[in-house]
């Protein structure tokens, strides 16, 4: 077994601007390496090669999401890994943190709404939302595409599915950002807990209104499942809705923004998609590989000793699979650093692998396709309106996405 004391810089604005050289070095020199976590409370095994990342994601018995399955109940580390504060139990008790039967049960409650057949029925509604958003800016000739389009499109879609007024989307964005963005600064913990309390208070009021006046939406369906005794606890109910709101838009914002930026930086391929919209689905798949919105998985926990790339991982160890690195592994993808919308076959890990494969993948794909085709059809001469080197990338470790994307286009006078 080889060991290393090298520390790779895996956080911060400079790293997020271009993480790929660092990941290339890790794949070559230390494909499975133990590094400090964001706040250095725990050391974490980072896994960067495609084959190893695939192995971790596919083995849901050795690499689990519920820390309690990897630690003895008396282990003091559990208190640091499982947040027992009541408000956090309300927002964290979701299927992303569950394994085995609990995960299957929770997933079964919502998966029917996200099948390709059901999602396809949303096409007219998503198209109408996309056009309405562009109606508001098309005559301006310039905009921040994240703020004006990439953010509102998916969050309006998921809020309509849930039956939540989309006029509340900006407040929900604030709560969502707080939920996914750790902040170690003084006083931040209290602000975070207050934000989560406000979030759950909002949902509690929403649930009361839906119980009094049921509707044909996902929130009503989840409430009825709870009342029918399908083993959906109060904590699970709150957590499920939080997860659907957060996951229902976070990654798609990045998918749209990353696709537009990458196409603008590859004008020949942008023109190919503009001339032939049927190429858009394959372009989306290549973006999911080349610059996907999910950079890393959430932390998994090792339930038994296991060897991975000559490294010995022990029970209770923490593991993060870096899908953004795996998807640039030349052992799996020839010429992996080249963006090619015609790349085929496409076995990227942008939506994960195994039992935790992204539930919302069909919806994200459809939203991405409609978004790109509508932008290219309605905004002629679409181009960057800022120096690409000055674009700011989100520093949240899990995601790869832009803070803002200034663009301009030609306006008929």
C-alpha positions as CSV (number, residue, x, y, z in Angstrom):
1,X,0.0,0.0,0.0
2,X,1.4,3.4,-0.9
3,X,0.8,6.5,1.2
4,X,1.3,10.2,0.6
5,X,1.6,13.3,2.8
6,X,0.9,15.6,-0.2
7,X,-2.0,18.0,0.3
8,X,-3.9,19.0,-2.8
9,X,-5.8,22.3,-2.6
10,X,-9.4,21.2,-3.3
11,X,-11.3,24.3,-2.1
12,X,-11.5,28.0,-2.8
13,X,-12.1,30.4,-5.7
14,X,-8.8,29.7,-7.5
15,X,-9.4,25.9,-7.4
16,X,-13.0,26.2,-8.5
17,X,-12.1,28.4,-11.5
18,X,-10.3,25.4,-13.0
19,X,-10.1,22.2,-10.9
20,X,-9.1,19.9,-13.8
21,X,-5.3,20.2,-13.7
22,X,-5.5,19.3,-10.0
23,X,-7.7,16.3,-10.7
24,X,-5.5,15.1,-13.5
25,X,-2.5,15.2,-11.1
26,X,-4.5,13.2,-8.5
27,X,-5.6,10.6,-11.0
28,X,-2.0,10.1,-12.1
29,X,-0.2,10.3,-8.8
30,X,-2.7,9.6,-6.0
31,X,-6.0,8.3,-7.4
32,X,-7.3,7.5,-3.9
33,X,-5.8,9.8,-1.3
34,X,-6.8,10.9,2.2
35,X,-7.1,14.7,2.5
36,X,-8.4,17.2,5.0
37,X,-12.1,18.0,4.6
38,X,-13.4,21.6,4.2
39,X,-13.3,22.5,7.8
40,X,-10.5,19.9,8.6
41,X,-12.7,18.2,11.2
42,X,-12.3,14.9,9.5
43,X,-9.9,13.5,6.9
44,X,-11.6,12.2,3.8
45,X,-10.6,9.7,1.1
46,X,-11.0,11.4,-2.3
47,X,-11.5,9.0,-5.2
48,X,-10.7,10.4,-8.7
49,X,-10.4,7.7,-11.3
50,X,-13.4,6.6,-13.3
51,X,-13.2,2.9,-12.4
52,X,-12.8,3.6,-8.7
53,X,-15.6,6.2,-8.6
54,X,-17.9,3.8,-10.5
55,X,-17.0,1.1,-7.9
56,X,-17.8,3.3,-5.0
57,X,-21.1,4.5,-6.4
58,X,-22.2,1.0,-7.4
59,X,-21.4,-0.7,-4.0
60,X,-24.1,0.7,-1.7
61,X,-23.3,-1.9,1.0
62,X,-19.7,-1.0,1.5
63,X,-20.0,2.8,0.9
64,X,-23.2,4.1,2.6
65,X,-24.7,7.5,3.1
66,X,-26.0,6.9,6.7
67,X,-23.1,7.3,9.1
68,X,-24.9,5.2,11.7
69,X,-24.3,2.1,9.5
70,X,-20.5,2.5,9.6
71,X,-20.0,3.4,13.3
72,X,-20.7,1.7,16.6
73,X,-23.6,3.6,18.4
74,X,-21.2,4.5,21.2
75,X,-18.6,6.1,18.8
76,X,-18.3,9.8,19.8
77,X,-17.7,10.7,16.1
78,X,-21.3,10.0,15.4
79,X,-22.3,13.1,17.3
80,X,-20.3,15.2,14.8
81,X,-21.5,13.3,11.8
82,X,-25.3,13.0,12.5
83,X,-26.9,16.4,13.4
84,X,-29.5,15.6,16.0
85,X,-30.8,19.2,16.4
86,X,-34.6,19.1,15.8
87,X,-34.6,21.5,12.9
88,X,-31.8,19.7,11.1
89,X,-33.6,16.4,11.6
90,X,-36.5,18.0,9.8
91,X,-34.4,19.0,6.7
92,X,-31.8,16.2,6.6
93,X,-33.9,13.1,6.9
94,X,-34.2,12.5,3.2
95,X,-33.4,9.7,0.7
96,X,-30.0,11.2,0.0
97,X,-29.0,10.2,3.5
98,X,-30.7,6.8,3.5
99,X,-29.7,3.3,2.5
100,X,-31.4,0.0,1.9
101,X,-35.1,-0.3,2.6
102,X,-35.5,3.2,3.9
103,X,-34.0,4.6,0.7
104,X,-36.3,2.4,-1.5
105,X,-39.4,3.3,0.5
106,X,-38.8,7.1,0.3
107,X,-37.8,6.9,-3.4
108,X,-40.9,5.0,-4.3
109,X,-43.1,7.8,-3.0
110,X,-41.9,10.3,-5.6
111,X,-40.2,8.3,-8.4
112,X,-43.4,8.0,-10.5
113,X,-43.5,11.8,-11.0
114,X,-40.0,11.7,-12.5
115,X,-40.2,8.8,-15.0
116,X,-39.3,9.7,-18.6
117,X,-43.0,9.2,-19.6
118,X,-44.3,11.5,-16.9
119,X,-41.6,14.1,-17.5
120,X,-42.3,14.2,-21.2
121,X,-45.8,15.4,-20.5
122,X,-44.2,18.5,-18.9
123,X,-42.6,19.6,-22.2
124,X,-45.3,22.2,-23.2
125,X,-45.3,23.7,-19.7
126,X,-41.5,24.0,-19.5
127,X,-41.4,25.5,-23.0
128,X,-44.0,28.1,-22.0
129,X,-42.0,29.0,-18.9
130,X,-38.8,29.3,-21.0
131,X,-40.5,31.6,-23.6
132,X,-42.1,33.7,-20.9
133,X,-38.7,34.3,-19.2
134,X,-37.1,35.3,-22.5
135,X,-40.1,37.5,-23.4
136,X,-39.0,39.7,-20.4
137,X,-35.4,40.2,-21.7
138,X,-35.3,39.6,-25.4
139,X,-35.5,43.3,-26.3
140,X,-32.8,44.2,-23.8
141,X,-29.9,42.8,-25.8
142,X,-28.0,41.7,-22.7
143,X,-28.6,40.0,-19.4
144,X,-27.1,37.9,-16.6
145,X,-28.3,34.5,-18.0
146,X,-28.1,32.8,-14.6
147,X,-30.3,35.4,-12.8
148,X,-32.7,36.0,-15.7
149,X,-33.1,32.4,-17.1
150,X,-31.0,29.5,-15.7
151,X,-32.2,30.0,-12.1
152,X,-35.9,30.8,-12.6
153,X,-36.6,28.1,-15.2
154,X,-36.0,25.0,-13.1
155,X,-37.2,26.4,-9.8
156,X,-40.5,27.5,-11.4
157,X,-40.9,24.0,-12.8
158,X,-40.3,22.2,-9.5
159,X,-42.4,24.6,-7.5
160,X,-45.3,24.1,-9.9
161,X,-44.9,20.3,-9.5
162,X,-44.9,20.7,-5.8
163,X,-47.8,23.2,-5.8
164,X,-45.8,26.0,-4.3
165,X,-46.3,29.6,-5.5
166,X,-43.4,30.4,-7.7
167,X,-43.5,34.1,-6.5
168,X,-41.8,32.7,-3.4
169,X,-38.8,31.4,-5.5
170,X,-36.4,34.1,-4.4
171,X,-36.9,33.4,-0.7
172,X,-36.7,29.7,-1.4
173,X,-33.4,30.4,-3.2
174,X,-32.0,32.0,-0.1
175,X,-32.9,29.0,2.0
176,X,-31.6,26.6,-0.6
177,X,-28.2,28.4,-0.8
178,X,-27.9,28.3,2.9
179,X,-28.7,24.6,2.9
180,X,-26.0,23.7,0.4
181,X,-23.3,26.2,1.2
182,X,-21.3,25.6,4.4
183,X,-20.0,28.7,6.1
184,X,-17.4,28.6,8.8
185,X,-17.4,32.3,9.6
186,X,-18.3,33.6,13.1
187,X,-22.0,33.8,13.7
188,X,-22.8,31.8,10.5
189,X,-24.1,28.8,12.4
190,X,-26.8,30.7,14.2
191,X,-27.8,32.4,10.9
192,X,-28.0,29.0,9.2
193,X,-30.1,27.5,12.0
194,X,-32.5,30.5,11.8
195,X,-32.7,30.1,8.0
196,X,-33.6,26.4,8.4
197,X,-36.2,27.3,11.1
198,X,-37.8,29.8,8.7
199,X,-37.7,27.2,5.9
200,X,-39.5,24.6,8.0
201,X,-42.0,27.2,9.4
202,X,-42.8,28.0,5.8
203,X,-43.4,24.4,4.9
204,X,-45.4,23.7,8.0
205,X,-47.8,26.5,7.0
206,X,-47.9,25.1,3.4
207,X,-48.7,21.6,4.7
208,X,-51.5,22.9,6.8
209,X,-53.1,24.6,3.8
210,X,-52.7,21.5,1.6
211,X,-54.3,19.3,4.3
212,X,-57.3,21.8,4.4
213,X,-57.5,22.1,0.6
214,X,-55.8,19.2,-1.2
215,X,-54.6,19.8,-4.8
216,X,-53.2,17.7,-7.6
217,X,-49.6,18.3,-6.7
218,X,-46.6,16.5,-5.1
219,X,-47.0,18.1,-1.7
220,X,-50.6,16.8,-1.5
221,X,-49.5,13.4,-2.6
222,X,-46.8,13.2,0.0
223,X,-49.3,14.4,2.7
224,X,-51.8,11.7,1.7
225,X,-49.0,9.1,1.7
226,X,-48.3,10.1,5.3
227,X,-51.9,9.9,6.3
228,X,-52.4,6.5,4.6
229,X,-49.7,5.1,6.9
230,X,-47.1,4.4,4.2
231,X,-44.4,5.0,6.8
232,X,-43.6,8.6,6.0
233,X,-42.7,10.3,9.3
234,X,-43.0,14.0,9.9
235,X,-39.2,14.4,9.6
236,X,-39.2,12.5,6.3
237,X,-42.1,14.6,5.0
238,X,-40.3,17.9,5.6
239,X,-36.9,16.5,4.4
240,X,-38.5,15.1,1.2
241,X,-40.0,18.5,0.2
242,X,-36.7,20.3,1.1
243,X,-34.8,17.9,-1.0
244,X,-37.1,18.2,-4.0
245,X,-36.9,22.0,-3.8
246,X,-33.1,22.1,-3.5
247,X,-32.2,19.3,-5.8
248,X,-35.0,20.2,-8.2
249,X,-33.2,23.3,-9.3
250,X,-29.6,23.5,-8.0
251,X,-28.0,21.2,-10.6
252,X,-30.2,22.3,-13.5
253,X,-29.1,25.9,-13.0
254,X,-25.5,24.7,-13.3
255,X,-26.3,22.5,-16.3
256,X,-27.9,25.4,-18.3
257,X,-25.1,27.9,-17.4
258,X,-22.3,25.4,-18.1
259,X,-23.8,24.4,-21.4
260,X,-24.2,27.9,-22.6
261,X,-20.7,28.9,-21.6
262,X,-19.1,25.8,-23.1
263,X,-20.9,26.2,-26.4
264,X,-20.0,29.9,-26.5
265,X,-16.3,28.9,-26.1
266,X,-16.7,26.3,-28.9
267,X,-18.5,28.3,-31.6
268,X,-18.3,25.6,-34.3
269,X,-20.3,23.3,-32.0
270,X,-22.6,26.0,-31.0
271,X,-23.4,26.7,-34.6
272,X,-24.0,22.9,-35.2
273,X,-26.5,22.8,-32.4
274,X,-28.2,26.1,-33.6
275,X,-28.6,24.6,-37.1
276,X,-29.7,21.2,-35.9
277,X,-31.6,21.2,-32.6
278,X,-31.7,17.4,-32.7
279,X,-28.1,17.5,-31.6
280,X,-29.0,19.2,-28.3
281,X,-29.6,16.0,-26.3
282,X,-26.1,14.7,-27.2
283,X,-24.6,18.1,-26.4
284,X,-26.3,18.0,-23.0
285,X,-24.7,14.5,-22.3
286,X,-21.3,15.8,-23.3
287,X,-21.7,18.8,-20.9
288,X,-22.7,16.4,-18.1
289,X,-19.3,14.7,-18.8
290,X,-17.1,17.6,-19.7
291,X,-18.3,20.3,-17.2
292,X,-21.2,18.7,-15.3
293,X,-23.0,20.6,-12.5
294,X,-22.2,18.0,-9.9
295,X,-18.5,17.9,-9.1
296,X,-18.5,15.6,-6.1
297,X,-20.8,13.2,-4.3
298,X,-21.9,13.8,-0.8
299,X,-19.8,12.0,1.8
300,X,-20.1,8.2,2.0
301,X,-19.0,6.0,5.0
302,X,-17.1,2.8,4.8
303,X,-18.9,-0.1,6.5
304,X,-16.0,-2.7,6.3
305,X,-12.3,-2.7,5.5
306,X,-11.8,-2.5,1.7
307,X,-8.9,-2.0,-0.7
308,X,-9.3,0.7,-3.4
309,X,-6.5,1.5,-5.8
310,X,-3.9,-0.1,-3.5
311,X,-5.2,1.9,-0.5
312,X,-6.7,0.3,2.5
313,X,-9.8,2.0,3.7
314,X,-11.2,1.0,7.1
315,X,-14.6,0.9,8.7
316,X,-15.8,4.4,9.6
317,X,-13.6,6.1,7.0
318,X,-15.2,8.9,5.0
319,X,-15.1,8.8,1.2
320,X,-16.0,11.4,-1.5
321,X,-16.2,10.3,-5.1
322,X,-15.1,13.1,-7.5
323,X,-17.4,12.6,-10.5
324,X,-16.0,15.7,-12.2
325,X,-12.6,14.0,-12.2
326,X,-13.9,10.6,-13.2
327,X,-15.6,12.1,-16.2
328,X,-12.3,13.5,-17.5
329,X,-10.4,10.2,-17.1
330,X,-8.7,9.4,-20.4
331,X,-8.7,5.7,-19.4
332,X,-12.5,5.8,-20.0
333,X,-12.9,8.7,-22.4
334,X,-10.4,9.1,-25.2
335,X,-9.1,12.7,-25.5
336,X,-11.1,13.4,-22.4
337,X,-10.3,17.1,-22.1
338,X,-11.8,17.8,-25.6
339,X,-15.4,18.9,-25.7
340,X,-17.2,17.0,-28.5
341,X,-21.0,16.9,-28.8
342,X,-20.7,13.9,-31.1
343,X,-19.0,11.8,-28.5
344,X,-20.5,8.3,-28.4
345,X,-21.0,6.1,-26.4
346,X,-21.4,8.3,-23.4
347,X,-21.1,6.6,-20.1
348,X,-20.5,9.6,-17.9
349,X,-21.3,9.6,-14.2
350,X,-22.9,13.0,-14.1
351,X,-26.1,11.7,-12.6
352,X,-24.3,9.1,-10.4
353,X,-24.6,5.3,-10.6
354,X,-26.4,2.5,-8.8
355,X,-29.4,2.8,-6.5
356,X,-28.8,6.5,-5.8
357,X,-28.8,7.4,-9.5
358,X,-30.3,10.9,-9.8
359,X,-34.1,10.6,-9.5
360,X,-34.5,13.9,-11.4
361,X,-32.3,13.0,-14.4
362,X,-35.1,12.9,-17.0
363,X,-36.4,16.3,-15.8
364,X,-32.9,17.9,-15.9
365,X,-32.3,16.6,-19.4
366,X,-35.6,17.9,-20.7
367,X,-35.1,21.3,-19.0
368,X,-31.6,21.5,-20.4
369,X,-32.7,20.6,-23.9
370,X,-35.6,23.1,-23.9
371,X,-33.4,25.8,-22.4
372,X,-30.6,25.6,-24.9
373,X,-32.8,25.3,-28.0
374,X,-35.0,28.2,-26.9
375,X,-32.0,30.4,-26.2
376,X,-30.3,29.7,-29.5
377,X,-33.6,30.2,-31.4
378,X,-34.6,33.4,-29.8
379,X,-31.3,35.2,-29.0
380,X,-29.5,35.6,-32.3
381,X,-25.8,36.3,-32.1
382,X,-25.6,35.1,-28.5
383,X,-22.2,35.8,-27.1
384,X,-20.3,36.4,-23.9
385,X,-20.4,39.9,-22.5
386,X,-17.5,39.5,-20.1
387,X,-13.9,38.3,-20.1
388,X,-14.1,34.5,-19.5
389,X,-11.2,34.7,-17.1
390,X,-13.2,37.1,-14.9
391,X,-16.2,34.9,-14.6
392,X,-16.9,33.9,-11.0
393,X,-17.5,30.2,-10.1
394,X,-19.5,29.1,-7.1
395,X,-17.2,27.9,-4.3
396,X,-19.7,25.3,-2.9
397,X,-17.7,22.0,-3.0
398,X,-20.4,19.8,-4.4
399,X,-21.3,21.8,-7.4
400,X,-19.7,23.2,-10.5
401,X,-21.5,26.4,-11.7
402,X,-21.3,30.1,-12.4
403,X,-22.3,32.8,-10.0
404,X,-23.3,34.9,-13.1
405,X,-23.1,34.6,-16.9
406,X,-23.2,38.0,-18.6
407,X,-24.3,37.6,-22.2
408,X,-25.4,39.8,-25.1
409,X,-27.3,39.2,-28.3
410,X,-28.5,41.0,-31.4
411,X,-31.8,42.9,-31.2
412,X,-33.8,43.8,-34.3
413,X,-34.4,47.5,-34.5
